[in-house]
Amino acid sequence: MTHSDHPFVQPVDGYLPHVVQALRESREVAHRVRHQGNLRELPSREVLASIMQGLSAALFPTHYGRPDLHDESIDFFVGHTLHDTLGKLTDQVRRALMFNAAGDAEQDLTRHAAATVRALAEQLPAIRGVLFSDLQAAWQGDPAASGMSEILLCYPGFTAIVHHRIAHALLRLGTPLLARLIADIAHARTGIDIHPGAQIGRGFFIDHGTGVVIGETCVIGENVRLYQAVTLGAKRFPTDEHGHLLKGQARHPIVEDDVVIYAGATVLGRITIGRGSTIGGNVWLTQSVPPHSNVSQALSRQS
């Protein structure tokens, strides 16, 4: 007797039409989630992951591309990788622009997408320069690091900041949906959640990294170091007169240059951590501290 012949097993095709119809009613009537009520092409998370692999390989070819590259082949590899990767990115940007388009012609969206990707491509040398400062910060800040190659290949904090630098650039170029998808790809890979809207200066180092959360309106200066499970979050969420959340309000901390925040610290609200300060592990901080402060659990106070 086969599985389908068993007397207590109802054939799949006996109840499947009912399930399909119920799901249609949920999609179309009861629980619609389509943006602007329309079925649109959406960006692909899988394609964006491959795009980030390609951009990473173009930025650091022998570490994220091919380890056998040499002086005669490396430029060809970078050019070929960018040609393929930027072509795929143009389609994803077009999809993201279509997601928010209000009757724009397909041809206009395609031109806009191409211009956006070209602008990103022209920023790649500068982005690599900032990432090199992040790499140096990790090398200088972690005595366990045996070399920069180890940081590039093994440190989740560096992986997260590579994704963030690209996502932040895309956000500023007007593609917030792609930026959020790239940030979430990094979050899934590393356990580090950085909103692409966060402004992060040069020489940024996240040591260990798991559980770090950095909110949308954070402003982080240069040469800042965070350890695992640090939260730079919002203390409260402002609403309008109807009780609806106000979007885009500055609600996350400002962390000035040369600050160190140790593991498990929670820093909430639009407060300022002054330049050169040290925030100890597991501190709960909701008030600003002046430059060159040393805040420990015993010294911190909840406002």
N, C-alpha and C positions, 0 to 999 in steps of 0.2 A: 504493500500500500504506500503510495506516495504521500508527501506532506499535504498536497492539495486535496487528496482523497480522504483525508482523516475526517471522521464524522463531526469532530468538535472544532474544526478549523474552517472558518468562512473564507471562500476565495477572495483575494484582494479586489478583483474587479467587481465583486458584489457590493462593496461599500465605498470604493474609491470615488466614484462619481459624486456621491453625496459630500465627501470631504472636499473635493475640488470646488464644488459649487459653494459650499460654506466659506472656503477661503476667498473665493471671488467676492462674495457679499461683504466679507470683512474688508478686503482691499478697496472695493469700489464704493461702499456705502458706509459701513459702520466705523471703520478705523483707517481712514485714508491718511497716508503719510507722504504722498507724492508732493514734491515741491511745486507750488503754484498750481496744484491740481492736475499736472500733466505728466505723462510718461516721457522721460527724457533720457538721453544717453548720459550715463554717469561716469566719472573717473573710476579707474580700476585700481584697487589697492595692490593687486599683484603686479600690474604693470609699473606702478609707482615704486614698488620695492626694487624692481629690476632697473628702473631709472636711477634710483639712489645708488645702486651698485655701480652703474656706469659712471655717474658723476664722481663717486668716490674713487673709482679707478683712474679717471682723468686727473683728479687732484693728486693722488698718490699712486702712480702706476705700478710700481713694483710691489707695493704692499697690498693694494686692493684689486690690482689687475692681474699681471703675470710676473712671477718672480724671475723669469728668465730673460727679461728685457735688457737690452744694452744700448749704448749711446746711438748706434745706427738705427735701431728699430723703435725707440721709445716714442719719438715724435709721431711716427706713422701710427703706432698703437693709440696714442692719445687722440689724434685726428680722427681715426676710424671709429673709436669708441664714442667720441663726441658727436660725430655725424649720425650714428645709429641712435644714441641716447637722446639727443636734442630733437631728432625727428619724432621719436615716441613721445617726448615731453610736449611737443607742439600739439599733438592730438589730445593729450590729457588736459592741457590748458584750454583748448577749444571746448572740450566737454565741460570743463569747470565754468567757462564763460557762458556757455549755453544754459547751464544750470540757473544762472541769475539773469539771463538775457530777457529783455522785454520787447520782443518782436524784432530783434536785430537780425539782419540777413546773414545767412550762413557764410557768405563770402566775406562780410565784415568781421565776423567772429574769427575766421581763419586768418585774416590779415592781423587782427589784434593778437591772436595767439602767437603768430610768428614773431611779431615785434616784441612781445613779452619774453619769449624764449631767447631772442637775440640779446635783449637787455640783461637777462640772467647770465648768458654765456660771457658777455663782456665784463661781468662782475667776478667771474671765477678766479682770475689771478689775485684780486684783492681779497676774496674769501679765503683763498689758500694762504695768503699772508697772515690773516687773522688766525686761521687754524694752526699755523706754525707757531704763533705766540701761545696758543693754548697747549700745543705739544711741548713747548719749552717750559711752560708753567708746571705741567705734569712731571717732566723730567727733573726740574729743580725742586718740586714739592714732595716727591715720594722717594725716600731712600731705598725702597724695595725695587724701584725700576732699574733694570739692567741696561736699558738703552731705549732710544726713541722707537725702534722697531717693535719692541715689546709693547709699548704704549699704543702704537697704531694697531697692532694685531690683537691685543688682549684686554684693553681697558674699556669697559662699557661706558665710562664717563666720556671718553673721547669719541666713541661711536655716537653717543647721544648729541654731543655738541656739533659734530659734522652734520648730522641731520638738522639740527636747529639752525645752523648758519644758512643752509640752503632753504629751509622752510621759512625763516624770517625774511629772506630776500624775496621769495615768492609772495609772501604776504604783502610786503611793501609794493610789489609790482601788481597787486590787485587780484590775486588768486587765493583768497583765504581758505577755500575748501581744500585745495591741494596741500596748502601749508598744514592744515590740521591733519590730513591723512598721513603726511610724512612724519609729523610729530607723533602720531599714534603708532606708526610702524616702528619708530625708535623706542617708544614706550614698551611695545610688545617685546622687542629684542633685548632691552637693557633693564627694564624696571624703573626707568627714569622718565618722568613726565614733565616736559618743558613746553609750555604753551608757545606757539610760534610768535605771538605778539610780544613776548618778553624781550627787553633790550639788554643785551649782555655785552660788556666790554671785552677788550683783549686780555689775554693771559688768564682765561677762566679754566679752573680745574675742579672736577668732581671726583673725589677719591672714593673708591668702592662703588658708591652710587645708588645701590638698590633702595628704592622707596623715596628718592628725592622728588619733590614737587615744586615747580616754579610757575607762578600764576601769570595770567595774560598781561597785566600792567606792571609787572616787576621792572625795575630799572636797576641793573647791576653794573657797577663800575669796573675798573681794570684791576687785574691781579687779585681776584676774589677766589677763595677756595671753600668748597662745601664738602661735607662728608655725608655718609649714607643717612637716609631717613630724615633729612632736613626738609621742612616745609616752609616755603615763602608764599603764604596764602592770604586770603581775605578774612577780615574779622566779621564783617556784616555785608549784606547785599542790599543796597538802596533800591527803593521802589518808588513808582510815581503815585499820583493821587488815586489811581485805580488798583493799586497793589501789584502792578506789573513790574518785573525786574527792569532796572535801567541798565542798558548794555553799554559797555565801553567806559564805565566810570573808573577812575584811578582808585584802586582798592587794595593793591598789593604793595609790599615794602620797596623802599629805595635802599639799596646796599651800596655804600660808597667804596672807593678804591681801597685795596689792601686789607680787606676784611676776611677773617676766617670764622666759619660757623661749623661747630663740631656736631657729631652724630646725634640725631634725634631731636635737635632743636626745632621749635615751632615758632615762627615769626609771622605775626598776623597784622593786617591792616596797613593803611598808608602811613607807615612810620619810617623813620630814617635811621639806619645803622651808620654811625659816623665813621669816617675814614680811619683806617688802622685799628679798628676794634676787633675784639675776640669774643665770640658768643659761645659759651660752654655747652657741653652735651646735655640734652634733655631739658634745656631751658624753654620756658613758655614766655614769650615776649610780645607785649602789645603796646609798648610805648617806646618812643624814640630814645636813643642813647647818643651822647656826644662823641666826637672823635676820640680815638685811643682809649675807649672804654674796655674793661674786662668784666663780662657779665657771666656769673655762674648761677646755679640753682638757688644758692643761698641769698644772692643779691637781686635776683629778678623779682619783679612785682607785677601782678596783673592789674591793668588799669580798669 
